[in-house]
């Protein structure tokens, strides 16, 4: 599980960078949630199980029924450029979900 936690830390760091760079002020709550996730993952006082439980719970907050990161993407008028800009974002989201889905109920 320790390797998964390290991978999650790396993935959420990438996600934070993308959202900060390309998102507007409307994504401030999601930025704070991602920062909170990273803080938990980096804190040595929590057990691995506690970290996973927190990350799974906080990850759900990033994707409310309306808004949130489910509607976040990087816009460019050129389709190919837009597709290229969003590939890293899609990869990070898919990889996070790939790890967390085994812990979600």
N, C-alpha and C positions, 0 to 999 in steps of 0.2 A: 504494500500500500504506500510505502514511503516514496517509491518511484512515481506512483500516480500523483501523489501530492506535489512532488517536484515538477512534474509535467503540468499539472493544473496551475501551479504558480507561474510557470513560464507562459502558458496559454492566456491566463487572465492578465498578465503583464502586457502581452501583445494586444489583447482586446482593449485594455485601458488606453494604450497608446493610439490605437486606431480611432476610438471614440473621442478621445480628447482632441486629436488632430482634425477629424472630419465632422464631428458632431457639433451641433449648436448648443446654446445654453439650455435648451429644452431637455437635454440629456444629462443635466447635472445630477438628478437623483440616481441615474444608472452609474455615473462615474463614481459617486459616493459609495454605492453598493459594491462596485468592483474593487475600490480601494479598501473597503471593509473586508472583503473576501481575501484580498492579498495580505492584509494585516493579520487575519486569522491564520492563514497558511504559513506566515513567517514567524508566528508566535510559538515559542518552544514550551509554553506552559500548558497548551492544550494537547490532549491525546490525538492520535491519528483518527480515531473514530469520531471524536468530537469535531475535528476539523472537517471531515467529510460531511457529517450531519449539518454543520453550519453552511458549508459551501452549497450543498444541495438545496437547502432552504433559501439561502440568499439568491441563488441562481434563478429560482422561480420568480423572485421579485423583479428580475431584469426583463421578464416577459409577461407583463400583465395582459388581460384580455384586449385592452386597447392601448396603443402606444408602446413605449419601451423599445427594447432592442429588436423586437420582432419586425418593426417597421423601419429600422435603421439600415440605410445603405448609402454608399457614396455615389453622388450624382455627377455625371458628365454628359453633355449633349451627344457625344459620339458613343454609340453602343459598344464598340470594341474596347474603347478606353474605359468605359463604365464597367464592363465585364472584367477587364484586367484589374481595375482598382478594387473591385469587390471580391476577387478570388481569395486574397489573404483573410479577409473578414469571414467569408463563408467557411474557409478551412479551419480557422480558429474556433468558430461556433460549432462546427461539426465535430472537431476533436474534443472539445469540452463536453458536448453531449455524449460522445462515444464513451467517455470515462464515467460520467455521472449517471447515465441511464441504468447502470447495474445497481445503483444505490437508491434510485427513485422508486417510490411505491405507487 
